[in-house]
Amino acid sequence: MKKSLKIILSIGLALMIFTAFSFVFAEGNTIDNPLTGVNNLTDLLKRVADYIQYIALALAVPFIVWGGITILVSGGNPAEVQKGRSILLYTVIGIVVTLLATWGLDVIQQLFDITPTN
């Protein structure tokens, strides 16, 4: 039972990932250069932090689902419930860290009065 559930969850996760990125490979779509408008290091760091934040938030959804399903199918087994809670906890910690990283760049920029020059 557990092995088949793991296989089903793995296939579901793979399908979610492939579906999320399928728009990139669609015919006729173009990807704009993400570095247009970057004139200095501050702009580059903000742009990189923003993209990391988007990727982290997109990856957080399947992990939250996985943690919830792990708790639901635990059958009252305390070890499995704890495993699901750990997945949820570390996912939330990852989200908070990525949000704080973006916020931290703004704080550092204001603290040292760094103004972008064109």
C-alpha positions in Angstrom: 0.0 0.0 0.0 2.7 2.5 1.0 4.8 1.7 -2.1 2.0 2.2 -4.5 1.0 5.5 -2.7 4.6 6.7 -3.1 4.6 5.9 -6.8 1.3 7.7 -7.3 2.5 10.8 -5.4 5.7 10.8 -7.3 3.9 10.6 -10.6 1.5 13.3 -9.5 4.4 15.6 -8.4 6.2 15.0 -11.7 3.1 15.8 -13.7 2.6 19.1 -11.7 6.2 20.1 -12.4 6.0 19.3 -16.1 2.7 21.1 -16.4 4.0 24.2 -14.7 6.9 24.5 -17.1 5.1 23.4 -20.3 4.4 27.0 -21.3 8.1 27.5 -21.9 8.2 24.9 -24.6 5.0 25.8 -26.3 5.4 26.8 -29.9 5.2 30.5 -30.6 6.0 31.7 -27.1 9.1 33.8 -26.6 11.0 34.3 -23.4 12.1 37.9 -22.7 15.5 38.6 -21.5 15.2 38.8 -17.7 18.2 41.2 -17.4 16.9 44.0 -19.5 16.9 47.2 -17.4 19.7 46.0 -15.1 22.2 48.7 -14.9 24.0 48.0 -11.6 24.7 45.4 -9.0 21.7 46.4 -6.8 19.3 45.9 -9.7 20.9 42.5 -10.5 20.7 41.3 -6.9 17.0 42.3 -6.7 16.2 40.6 -10.0 18.0 37.4 -8.9 16.2 37.4 -5.5 12.9 38.0 -7.2 13.3 35.0 -9.5 14.5 32.8 -6.6 11.5 33.9 -4.7 9.1 32.9 -7.6 10.8 29.5 -8.0 10.7 28.9 -4.2 7.0 29.8 -4.0 6.2 27.6 -7.0 8.0 24.7 -5.4 6.4 25.3 -2.0 2.9 24.3 -3.3 3.7 20.7 -4.1 5.6 20.3 -0.8 2.7 21.6 1.2 0.4 19.2 -0.6 2.9 16.4 0.0 3.1 17.2 3.7 -0.7 17.3 4.0 -1.2 14.0 2.2 1.5 12.4 4.4 -0.5 13.5 7.5 -3.8 12.4 6.0 -2.6 8.9 5.0 -0.6 8.3 8.2 -3.4 6.2 9.7 -2.6 7.6 13.2 1.1 6.5 13.0 2.9 9.1 15.1 6.1 8.8 13.1 4.3 9.5 9.8 2.3 12.4 11.3 5.6 13.9 12.5 7.1 13.4 9.1 4.2 15.3 7.5 4.5 18.1 10.1 8.3 18.3 9.4 7.6 18.7 5.7 5.1 21.4 6.3 7.3 23.2 8.8 10.4 23.2 6.6 8.4 24.4 3.7 7.1 27.3 5.6 10.6 28.1 6.9 11.8 28.1 3.3 9.1 30.5 2.2 9.9 32.8 5.1 13.6 32.8 4.3 13.0 33.6 0.6 10.6 36.5 1.6 13.1 37.8 4.1 15.9 37.7 1.6 14.1 40.0 -0.8 13.1 42.2 2.1 16.6 42.2 3.4 18.0 43.6 0.1 15.6 46.5 0.4 16.6 47.1 4.0 20.3 47.1 3.2 19.8 49.4 0.3 17.9 51.9 2.5 20.3 51.4 5.4 23.4 52.3 3.4 21.5 54.8 1.3 22.4 53.1 -2.0 20.7 54.8 -4.9 20.8 53.2 -8.3 22.5 55.2 -11.0 21.6 54.9 -14.6 
